[in-house]
Amino acid sequence: MTVTTPELELETDRLFRALLHVDCEPGRRWDLAACRRIAPLTLEINRLKREKNAVILTHSYVEPEIIYGVGDFKGDSYHLSLMARDAQARVIVFAGVVFMAETAKILSPHATVVVPDRQSGCSLADSITGRQLQELKALYPEAAVVCYINSTAEVKAESDVCVTSGNVYDIIARLPQRQILFVPDRLMAENVRSELHRRGVDKEIISSDGTCIVHDQFTVADIVAARARFPGLKVVAHPECPPEVAAAADFVGSTGAMMKYVKTTAAPYFLMLTECGLVGRLQVETPEKHFIGGCRLCPYMKLNSLEKIRDALTHPRPDQIVTLDEDLRRRAARSIERMFELTPQG
Ligand code: SF4
């Protein structure tokens, strides 16, 4: 592709304005030189998108140059899948991890869904197979089977209803069954147990043994040390964190709820107990707020890169294309549709 100097300068300027509050590498902000380096690639990707009627969905945990350089939509896996369904694109590139791209394929079966890197798994989603869930279901035949959206299509297909970290409490509370088999997140199950107890909802929650390798590492000691150094600090945690960490935080919520909390809360400092990508988004969208270190990187999310996105758009390899058996896709779609039905509106 031939790129003229004015085009490059315009793109460099666009990138710089989008990224100037974000770290390019630890301790170093994006500057004009760094933006100029990636500008040819973002121009090429944005051109390929138009040619191929493609959209790029970017999870909040991928690198900011992907989110703000080439992304059409940004957010958590649930909202991105809805955006994919509604965008009616011919090609969907999901810059996130494989289970998210599967969810997009479940909801947009006619689109070609591609992932930049097939190795972008997830410790939670990959902790249980459809077969293992069938075996668990046999042990608890009376239980409603609830899967967190961070699960494979196989696991969704075996579940009665899918949930997100935003609607999990309300949906479980609405289910008629008292016994709930919740997969795959053991720590979120513990947090759900506590929250439902606090709400006076009587449920027995049985869980499988998965954890998120990012969120399961936070400790109460991290919070105590940070509060001692930064008076007035607000600690914001995701419900994939251990329950004792959630209990010690000022706020616990989904990615979207965490962002809303930060945007609407006056505090001198915030400690975000989640993946660092969310801090990058907050640095862009709330440059006046101060975030102290402490977030952690998800190695799977960081497998995404501009180069891999370009390649997946140009000539996707078979391993980059998400395919699902149609019967499995339909069964998985039912658990997601049930979530829509049970999600309180408004
Ligand atoms: S942050 Fe955790 S839940 Fe999200 S993709 Fe990475 S391992 Fe999976």
Boltz pocket constraint, residues with backbone or C-beta under 6 A from the ligand:
constraints:
  - pocket:
      binder: B
      contacts: [[A, 61], [A, 97], [A, 121], [A, 122], [A, 123], [A, 124], [A, 125], [A, 150], [A, 211], [A, 212], [A, 213], [A, 214], [A, 215], [A, 275], [A, 298], [A, 299], [A, 300], [A, 301]]
      max_distance: 6.0
